[in-house]
Amino acid sequence: MESSVNSTRPIKIAIVAGEESGDILGAGLISSLKKRYPNATFEGVGGRRMIAQGLNSEFPMERLSVMGLVEVLKRLRELLKRRKKLIEKWLQTPPDLFIGIDAPDFNLGLERVLKERAIPTVHYVSPSVWAWREKRLKKIEQSVDLMLCFLPFEAKYYKDTQVNAQFIGHPLATQLPLSISQSQAKTALGLSDASPVLALMPGSRSSEVGKLAPPFIETALALCSKIPNLQVILPAANEARYQQIALLIREAQAESKIKLVQGSSQECLMAADSVLISSGTATLEAMLCSTPMVVAYKMAPLSYAIISRMLKTPYVSLPNLLAGRALVPEIFQSDVRVEVLEPLVLQSLTDSHYIQSLQQEFSDLSGLIRQDADEQAAEAVSTLLEFRS
């Protein structure tokens, strides 16, 4: 889309992302905003991709990457201290606009204080108010001027609030699939083109990898005994996860069966015939790459007991939420074990009718969210900036 804004004025945009998926979104948004504001500066918290786009990150993004209620409580003091420092910084030297990327428990509190001081606030990725914690709407209304929504049905939940909610599609839908074939992806990863590939993606956070990687590895080993030529690849999100997973693979004596790589998650999805995957943005990547999947979700028992009572939807994975039905298997908590996972993954590797039907559904759903979201998001943000300047 063609930008309606092209301004050389020097603006300062504050932006905070809390994990890998947010870093991808932030990098795309910064790139699109720089086309409209070539003299803009960006500061806050982000990962390597946002830093490469010019973000000055106040501390490592990894410090915000925590999942589950109990896990957050363990780190609460540090998280509150870091948020307080950011608030103090931006109240002393206000940015022209603040963008919180996902991480609602951290960002909404930050946004509320900044909005009270008349700093325009944007929240990128709508919290799942349609799934749980609907009371969050009041807090969002107090905190957010502009909500950027990925899913077609999300914006309607804000119609009775003062929040300007806009459906922008999903940035990944314009980036994926990659412009390489499955055969090329296999070759790039050092895999044989002649043999099937299973990808394991146990998440980007230390806590979820600790819970999901062991049963994922055990399941892969069980499948290797049934499919002797099966190739297994596991992309680690970063160096810390690489070291963590390498140790788990050694403990399982699986070094000869599982190829561990750092990064390259999208190439792995392109190469894979199936993926065993943690719930989150990665399930959307898998859908966009037309990769059959089995989704797993596991957190601290107390966190799950609390969250599951609040949940208002039967699904947690994005393909199922978009489809409005159980398109792919979702396995939770104590069911995340080899006896349950192995037959489901086996079907996704060997049942040709199931695979073809699933891939057609994935293609239809991908079209719904392919809206050039980076540009749509930047246009919505620049419109707010111009309106408030």
BELGI-V273565 format. One record per helix or strand of 2 or more residues. SS is the DSSP state (@ for helix, = for strand). FROM is the first residue (numbers start at 0). LEN is the number of residues. If there is no record, write none. Layout:
ss = {SS;SS}
from = {FROM;FROM}
len = {LEN;LEN}
//
This chain:
ss = {=;@;=;@;=;@;@;@;=;@;=;@;=;@;=;@;@;=;@;=;@;=;@;=;@;=;@;@;=;@;@;@;@}
from = {11;19;40;47;54;60;68;75;96;103;119;135;145;154;163;170;181;196;205;230;238;257;264;273;280;291;300;317;328;332;337;351;372}
len = {6;17;5;5;3;4;6;17;5;13;5;8;4;4;4;5;7;5;21;6;13;5;7;5;8;6;10;6;4;3;13;17;16}
//
